[in-house]
Amino acid sequence: MEERQISKAVIKRLPRYYRYLEELLNHGIERISSGELSSKMQVTASQIRQDLNNFGGFGQQGYGYNVKYLYDEIGKILGVDQTHPMIIIGGGNFGHALANYDFEKNGFVTKAIFDVRPELDQTFIRGIPVLMMDQLEDFITREPVEIAVLTLPKSQVAEVAQRLTRCGIKALWNFAHLDLDVPEDVVVENVHLVDSLMQLSYRISHSEEEQS
């Protein structure tokens, strides 16, 4: 398939399609139309068809979509049919919570957690070893690591990001409230929780205005 530029809005919707299709599979549903999928996802049928046409369509007129086939194909597009080894930087409460989440079912395998507190050295979280930050570079040279998850204070994250990119890490999942300055070939997904809350606050405020 010819490489083409896909909008961020389409990419953002793909995991939702994948999640809803998984639910359909779990309920034994084998086939679904764009209209039926539309009613479940709160996205228009036209938008669904446009989104999927970016990757070849996958549907048949008069038949709809084969749920298992579409689920597998979107999984390939998202890359979750592959294994993505990752590490978590920061073993505090949030890092601990992420380590306990079952990312493995989607191919994201946490290999180690890094922290600076000596009392955590050689401990385990859900079977994942906690190592010290001075072991970071050595670990990355020995173990394949694709993604680094950053759950650090804002004051520390820029320096650690530089260490990671110097080691060849090409993908950062950043939970610190700071937009990172990294080389162009490094992919960063920023998750700013406060920004998300402020968006929620905006929607609450304007919902109240519309109702008043």
Salt bridges, closest charged atoms under 4 A:
ASP51 OD2 - ARG13 NE 2.65
ASP72 OD2 - LYS68 NZ 2.63
GLU73 OE2 - LYS76 NZ 3.23
GLU104 OE2 - ARG126 NH2 3.05
ASP115 OD1 - ARG117 NE 2.94
GLU137 OE2 - ARG163 NE 2.77
ASP138 OD2 - ARG142 NE 3.03
GLU146 OE2 - HIS84 ND1 2.36
ASP179 OD1 - HIS192 NE2 2.86
ASP185 OD2 - LYS170 NZ 2.52
GLU209 OE1 - HIS206 ND1 3.29
